[in-house]
């Protein structure tokens, strides 16, 4: 009965709901925000670049075909850290050039009125290559023979194309690009389009001409050049190739095979074919972080593109596939169709996250990636539960604010909302809307309103009204479910309010909440909670009732005590998705003080011998949050004993270290449980890890599976004495691959001994490890140096300038505030804030505010929760006696 009533009522309620409070208009070029005047529009760039590897400088020239839309006397372009030697209009008129460095603008004044119509402007310019990944940069690396070499690459998103060539560097100024590069003759050069001509080498250099791109945003231009090895294949008539520095050809095969499958999948899903003739995947060693979706030439940190069965853990395969799927999704979401302005960045990143996960799940169902994405949704829920959160669609005033928009709300809340919307509307109707959106807006820009229009047409529903509260306001609902019974029939009282991690905060916000309610063994049925509260039938008394069935909804649920108890007693019979939702919500409610912490701790114990990887990732994450509060307190030993008691039943169920070998998820769970037991000081686990490390050290043929060996090294490193630390250090120095080095250095950095921690900190700035990764090492030391939490923070403060030097502005902005957050218990909050503000640009202060709210939250949690945890673990100890 409920399903039939709900199915009939949901659409009508949705259609009758009020229009969005801030109705966004469809894309219109003239109405799009930005600094650049729209009287002059670029049509085509013809760019020549000559980098000098020795001097780390480059020179260039370009001819830009433009359309003047109304009479002007000057052109305004973006330029940052460039010198423009000359600018010539239509081959005759020289410009007077004025720079505004603060606004990253150059004004070309012509001394006359330029009439509307087609014109050409030619510029000669020069700039500098840095070692930070912004603009055109250089990257040093070592070959397998330990020879140092250099390659070059680009990173333009969000607004760094202006570092390599003068440009209309805002996403709505789409144009075609034709790039020509003069590089050392040994270099292979890669860009968005195939090479159409190469000159004969002369004086050690050659010039490579690339084909003209389709119309696209400037931040998607790419140039990578170095001594590459490549492999190639094809899919649906598109050439696909993978590039990496020498000695890594065999490590490229998995990426190529993955890209071939994914391209065909996306071509079918979107019904709009990939429009370029080729797609290159380019591995950049060292300091380039993450990956970038340049159209037709995606760049990756090599650790998330290359997979070598001899040195790479099996889990790396999953990450590589997921990252490739995300970046290839951008070839449609972001490249083919681009957000008009950075306030709609989620149209790029949220959609790529959702689509990439969808593709990964399609090809690898055994990975259960949507279940494992529960931890990502949890991160988004945590960020969105703070008062410093922001809407998915957030106002962006300038370039610095654009950088700050690349966060968990944009990526992970965007992904989670889209999955909820897709499930609610129906997959076929949703896909039909996406196909219409792609066909209608290809080679153009959009706002969210354009998407809602197409999805509304395909679904027959008022999607704009439904989505408004989810995308145009911060936060999400906490749904409370209170059951009452009469003559065996249950009634559910449902209410919504905004969830805040700080319960003192309140808000009158409302959402249209698609509740997927599952009663007993029945499949979930949707009902729409569009008002503050409502009452619905809830099935038979005593049966489990789940409000967020299948865990697709982006909201939290608080049950009354009796309903929660029924769910906990039936925990083992719930679906994996419903177990995840219950664990996640119970943890959050306890951490925020809405329910006693003991209720969450007893639920973790109820997990028992469950052997689902995603469930244990949720439990281990929740335990890690509590551990962060307990470290250094007198109750830590009892908490660690409790944590071991939670983990051990599943480890025993798997057969311990040498139990029957299972699938990849089973082995990953085994490894995770080993790592967890070791981190909580389990004597047997530590002893066994040391034993197996010694065997592997004595006989390399005894090295266990790489995933397990990583856990072993972590345990050995955490508990290392001076001699063991030095053994790990020597292994790190001798390692010839980045993956091996990271494995051994990671083990060293985990050492809890304060004297060894001091050595690790000194190494971080010695040049022994890549300088761009030093900050991450300091964060690890800060997390484990419980005997002296100020140790890493004082070091970071003293060496902040040196540590920040190799980072891009984007990395400095987000990385610095992240590090401050990592030191939450190392100093008074006001000291942390003062230091952050003194060493960060004022535009980044909103990011500091986010970090400070997290710090205050952690301090408040420590005061409130540690006594509750200690009381619970003491009671457990008494019961055992």
Number of C-alpha atoms within 10 A of each C-alpha: 6 15 14 10 12 14 14 12 14 18 16 12 17 18 15 11 13 13 15 14 11 10 12 14 12 17 20 12 14 11 11 15 17 19 17 17 12 19 16 24 21 21 18 21 23 16 21 20 21 19 23 15 15 7 9 16 17 18 19 21 22 22 20 24 20 18 18 19 14 12 14 16 12 19 21 22 22 26 27 23 15 22 17 21 11 15 24 18 18 14 11 9 14 17 19 14 17 13 19 12 13 7 13 18 21 22 17 22 19 19 12 11 11 16 14 14 12 15 18 17 22 19 19 19 20 21 21 20 24 18 19 22 26 26 27 29 23 27 20 15 19 17 14 14 9 10 8 10 13 15 21 24 24 28 29 22 21 20 23 23 28 24 26 27 32 27 23 26 26 24 25 25 22 23 22 20 24 21 24 25 23 22 23 22 18 14 17 17 26 24 29 28 25 21 16 10 12 14 12 11 14 10 7 10 16 18 21 20 21 21 16 18 21 19 18 24 30 28 25 24 25 26 20 27 23 25 17 22 16 19 15 15 15 18 17 12 11 18 16 22 22 27 29 24 23 15 12 21 17 14 21 25 21 18 20 24 16 18 25 19 16 24 24 17 15 21 16 12 16 19 16 16 15 21 16 16 13 19 29 25 29 29 25 28 19 19 22 26 21 14 22 25 26 30 30 27 27 25 27 25 18 27 19 22 30 26 23 18 13 9 15 18 19 18 14 18 19 15 15 21 24 22 22 25 26 28 26 28 26 27 27 25 24 29 25 23 24 28 23 28 21 27 22 23 26 29 27 23 25 26 27 26 26 23 24 25 21 18 23 24 17 15 14 13 11 11 18 16 19 21 22 18 16 22 18 18 26 21 16 24 26 19 23 23 21 20 17 17 17 19 19 29 24 20 17 19 14 15 18 18 18 20 20 16 23 17 16 21 28 27 25 26 31 28 29 27 23 22 21 17 20 17 17 18 20 12 13 13 18 21 19 18 22 20 19 19 20 20 15 13 16 18 19 23 26 25 22 22 16 19 20 23 18 21 26 19 16 19 18 13 21 22 22 23 21 24 19 21 21 23 23 19 19 21 31 25 22 21 24 18 22 18 20 16 14 9 7 11 13 19 19 18 16 21 20 26 18 21 27 22 22 18 10 6 11 12 10 8 16 18 22 21 24 24 21 21 21 21 17 17 12 9 12 19 20 23 21 20 21 19 13 15 14 13 14 13 14 21 19 17 17 15 16 23 26 26 28 25 22 20 24 26 24 24 24 24 25 22 21 13 13 13 20 19 15 14 23 22 13 15 21 15 14 18 14 19 20 21 24 24 28 26 21 25 19 26 26 23 21 18 24 21 16 14 16 16 25 17 18 22 22 13 21 24 16 16 22 17 17 18 18 16 22 24 25 21 19 22 24 19 16 19 20 14 14 22 17 16 19 22 19 15 12 11 17 21 17 19 23 21 16 21 27 19 15 24 24 19 18 21 22 13 13 22 13 17 18 8 13 10 12 12 10 13 18 16 22 18 23 27 22 21 26 25 21 22 25 25 19 20 18 18 11 11 22 21 14 17 24 20 14 18 20 14 15 15 14 11 10 9 9 13 16 15 15 17 19 21 19 20 22 26 25 25 29 28 23 23 21 23 15 11 9 15 24 14 14 22 19 13 17 23 14 11 16 15 15 16 16 18 19 14 20 23 24 21 25 30 31 26 28 22 18 17 12 21 24 17 14 24 23 14 17 21 20 12 10 12 18 15 19 23 17 21 21 14 22 26 21 19 27 28 18 21 24 18 12 16 21 17 20 26 24 14 15 21 15 11 12 14 11 13 21 21 14 20 24 21 18 19 19 19 24 19 17 23 24 17 19 25 24 20 23 22 21 20 14 13 18 10 10 23 19 11 12 22 15 9 15 18 13 12 14 21 16 13 20 25 15 18 25 22 17 20 22 16 17 20 17 13 18 19 11 15 23 21 14 15 23 20 16 20 23 16 12 13 13 9 8 7 6
